[in-house]
């Protein structure tokens, strides 16, 4: 058996979700970093590896600045009690500006290592925002959504899916 029970991991994830909900509702993402240990390693596949709580704070504030109201909802979760880890599917959601209940979103998968006392020591986000975000944000903007500012950060790692050649297809 691991250091933390499934119940403690579940409580930590619910605390994480409630904390993120408050960030989204207020538009202030600075408290997001307080979910992590001072020496957290945050592996962000598009923006790079962040070392330390204050690096996470700076990154999340800048990356969420254009749309601080974005919600991050948990679509599913899996627990690894032996390693003190949680894997969760997170929907990145922008609500339709005029039609309640209509959402624009894309999913990412995050693996978090729990350190105790409501804090996580590692988070790794796996997704492709270069592919998914422009489509979703574009649809939201066409529906009347408004960015609060221009994006402040550029992705360091952009994943491009090459075109697939279909056997027998003329080139």
N, C-alpha and C positions, 0 to 999 in steps of 0.2 A: 504494500500500500504506500502511496505517496505522502507527501507532507500535508496536503490539503484534501479534505473530503469533497465529494461531488457537491454536497450542499454548500460548502464554503465557496467553491468555485462558481456555483450558480448565483449565490448572493453577490459575489464580486462582479459577475457579468451584469446582473441587474443594477447594481450601483453604477457601473460604467455606463449602461444605457440611460439611466436617469440623469446622470451628469451630462452626457452628450445632449440629451433632450433640453436641458436647461441652457446649454451653450447655443443651441439652435434657436430656442424661443427668445433668448435675449439678444442674439447676434454677436455676443462676446465669446470668442473661442479661446481666450487666454486661460480660463480655468481647465480646459481640456488637458493641458500638460500636467495638472495636479493629480491625474489618474496614474501617474508613472513614478517610479523611483527616481531619485536624483541622477543616477547613473544609467538610466534606461538606454537600451539600444533599440531604435525604431527603424525598421528596414522598410523603406518606401520604394517600391520597384520603379516608379517613374521619377521620383525626386532625389533618390539617393539614400544613404544610411545616415541617420541622425544619431548623435551621441549626446546624451544628457537631456534632462527635463527642459532646460531653457532653449536648447536647439529645437525641441519639439514645439515648444510654445511659439517661438518665432516662426517656424514653418507653418503651423496650423493657422495662425492669425493671418499670414500672408496668403496662404492657399485658399482660405475661406472668405477673404475680403470681398471678392466680387459678388458672392451670394451667401452671406452669413446665415440666412434662414434655411439653408439646405439641411434636411433631416437625414440622419443615419439610423435606419431601423434594422433590427435583427430579423432576418428571414428564417434562419435556422441556426442551430448551435450543436456542437459536439464537445464532449469533455474527455480529457485524458488525465485521469486522476493521478496515475503513476508519475507523470512528468509535470503535474501542476499546470497543465495547458488547456486552453479553450480554443476551438476553431469555430468561427462564426461567419455566416454569410451576411454581409451588411449591404442593404439597399441604400444607395445615395439618391435621395429624393428631393426634387423641387416640385412644390405644389403649384398647380395651375393658378395663375394670378386672379382669375375671375370665376372659375368653375370649381366649387368645392368638391372634393373627392377625386378629381382628376390629377394624376401624378405623372411626372416625367422622371425616369430613374435608370440607374444601372447598378449592377452588383459587383462587389469585390469580396474576396475571402480574406479574413484576417486570422492569424494565429497569435495568441497572446500567452505569455508565460506569467503566471501569478506569483507575486513575491510575498503576499501576506499584507495585512492591515489595509486592504482595499486598494493596493497598488500593484501595478504590473511592471516587470523588469524588461520585458521584450515584447514588441509588437511587430509583426511582419504583415504588410498589406500586399495582396497579390491580385492584380487587375490590370486592365489596359486603358487608362484614361485617355491616351492619345487617340484611341479608336472610339471609345464609348462617350466620353464627355462632350466632344464637339456636336455629336448627333443629339444628345439629350439636352444640352444647354441651348443648342440651336432651336430645337422644337419648343422649348420653354420661352425663348426670346420671341419666336414667331407668334406664340400665344399671348404675348404681352408682358412677359417677365422683363425685369430691368436689372442690369448689373449695377451694383453700387459704385464700382470702380473698374478700371481695366485690370486684368490679371497682373499680379505682382511678381509671380514666379514663372520661370520656364522649366519645363521638364528636362531633366538631365538625360533620361533614358527613354527613348521613344521606340515603341515596338510596332513595326509595320508588318502586316500580314501580306506576304507576297501573293500575287494572283496565282490561282490554281489552274494548271493546264488540264483540261479534260481530254482523256484519250479519245482520239477520233475527231476532235474539234479542229476545224480549220484555223490556221493562225493568221 
